[in-house]
Amino acid sequence: MKILITGGAGFIGSHLSEYLLEQGHTVLVIDDLSTGSIENIIHLKGHPRFEYVIDSILNTRVSAELVDRSDIIYHLAAAVGVRLIVESPVQTIETNIKGTETILDLAGKKKKKTVVFSTSEVYGKSKKIPFSEDDDLVMGSTTRSRWSYACSKAIDEFLALAYWKEKKLPTIIIRLFNTVGPRQTGQYGMVIPTFVQQALEGRPLTVYGDG
């Protein structure tokens, strides 16, 4: 099976690429390296069933060709990281909403199954435990840009479900929680890799507020 991974040079995307190759699939990756890194996938470059394209998913011509060549799409491309979201809210909203709309539109034309990766952030301030996919979402004020990420990912989910209901596009939504591991960077405000790096270097751990 040919599988397209958007954001495939990211922390999660690169590990997913490895896993799918091990399972015998052909993997196509597109990433603009805005938060991903070529170092994450450089070891896969010579693999006969691996191919990558450095470009934005908003480049419709390139994305359309990759969608046409694939059997299923794992849509991971997104603006991520608290620091990036707070400092670049426009980029966050445009990347997450326009990017997902582009991929769903292209996939919808060919009825290519699409797995949309969302986030636990969509639960917002909800204190209900355990969480459920049917719970109401409790978001913060629009004056706080950190909520633009959660809201944009919620819109992504609405779009995916709308494409299923209206256009019969097979879609799956996955809400990731705090995923951590090798290759994750603290560059964009990820807490755990920042702590790990500081600890390895013998520096004090940075704690904001009361932690």
Secondary structure, DSSP 8 states (H G I E B T S, - for coil): -EEEEETTTSHHHHHHHHHHHHTT-EEEEEE--SS--GGGTGGGTT-TTEEEEES-TT-HHHHHHHHHH-SEEEE------HHHHHH-HHHHHIIIIIHHHHHHHHHHHHT-EEEEEEEGGGGBT---SS--TTS--B---TTSTTHHHHHHHHHHHHHHHHHHHHH---EEEEEE-S---TT--STTS-HHHHHHHHHHTT------TT-
